[in-house]
Amino acid sequence: MKTKLFLCAFLLLISLSEVFACAVCFGERGSKSSESMAIAIWFLLAAVMAVLAGISAFGFHLWRHERMPLEPHQELAEEDLEKYD
């Protein structure tokens, strides 16, 4: 019996938690704080995406340039010189 009473009281408190929430916790649509938080979230999301885009672009650059043949002056610099001794 006590368990059912406790469960009912707990469910009642959970259902009423939105009534007691302030504008910051509940996210009232017209408040300045919720608008500022939305802007901050979008800014941080854009910052993370910019970093990931930079890493991806650098990886693509490395992938594209690894397949290119060496320049003639680099081939001469990397030539095995042991055969000339």
C-alpha positions as CSV (number, residue, x, y, z in Angstrom):
1,M,0.0,0.0,0.0
2,K,2.8,2.4,0.9
3,T,4.5,1.6,-2.4
4,K,1.4,2.5,-4.4
5,L,1.0,5.7,-2.4
6,F,4.7,6.6,-2.9
7,L,4.4,5.9,-6.6
8,C,1.3,8.1,-7.0
9,A,3.0,10.9,-5.2
10,F,6.1,10.6,-7.2
11,L,4.2,10.6,-10.5
12,L,2.2,13.6,-9.4
13,L,5.4,15.5,-8.6
14,I,6.9,14.7,-11.9
15,S,3.8,15.8,-13.8
16,L,3.8,19.1,-11.9
17,S,7.5,19.8,-12.4
18,E,6.8,21.8,-15.6
19,V,4.4,24.1,-13.7
20,F,7.1,25.1,-11.2
21,A,9.9,25.5,-13.8
22,C,11.3,29.0,-14.4
23,A,11.7,30.5,-17.9
24,V,15.4,29.4,-18.1
25,C,14.7,25.7,-17.2
26,F,11.5,25.3,-19.1
27,G,12.5,27.4,-22.1
28,E,9.8,30.0,-22.4
29,R,9.5,31.1,-26.0
30,G,9.5,34.8,-25.6
31,S,12.2,35.3,-23.0
32,K,15.5,36.8,-23.8
33,S,17.5,34.1,-22.0
34,S,16.0,31.3,-24.1
35,E,16.7,33.3,-27.3
36,S,20.3,33.9,-26.1
37,M,20.8,30.2,-25.3
38,A,19.5,29.3,-28.8
39,I,22.0,31.7,-30.4
40,A,24.8,30.3,-28.3
41,I,23.9,26.7,-29.2
42,W,23.9,27.5,-32.9
43,F,27.2,29.4,-32.6
44,L,28.9,26.4,-30.9
45,L,27.4,24.0,-33.4
46,A,28.8,26.1,-36.2
47,A,32.2,26.3,-34.5
48,V,32.4,22.5,-34.2
49,M,31.3,22.0,-37.8
50,A,34.0,24.5,-39.0
51,V,36.7,22.5,-37.2
52,L,35.4,19.2,-38.6
53,A,35.3,20.8,-42.1
54,G,38.9,21.9,-41.7
55,I,40.1,18.5,-40.7
56,S,38.1,16.9,-43.5
57,A,39.6,19.4,-46.0
58,F,43.1,18.7,-44.8
59,G,42.5,14.9,-45.1
60,F,41.2,15.4,-48.6
61,H,44.2,17.5,-49.5
62,L,46.6,14.8,-48.2
63,W,44.7,12.1,-50.0
64,R,44.7,14.0,-53.3
65,H,48.4,14.9,-53.2
66,E,49.6,11.4,-52.2
67,R,48.7,10.1,-55.6
68,M,50.6,12.8,-57.5
69,P,54.0,11.9,-59.0
70,L,57.1,13.4,-57.6
71,E,58.6,16.5,-59.2
72,P,61.8,15.9,-61.1
73,H,64.0,17.8,-58.6
74,Q,62.5,15.6,-55.8
75,E,63.2,12.4,-57.7
76,L,66.9,13.5,-58.0
77,A,67.1,14.3,-54.3
78,E,65.7,10.9,-53.3
79,E,67.9,8.9,-55.7
80,D,69.9,6.1,-54.2
81,L,73.5,7.4,-54.3
82,E,75.1,4.1,-53.0
83,K,75.7,2.9,-56.6
84,Y,78.1,5.8,-57.2
85,D,80.6,4.9,-54.4
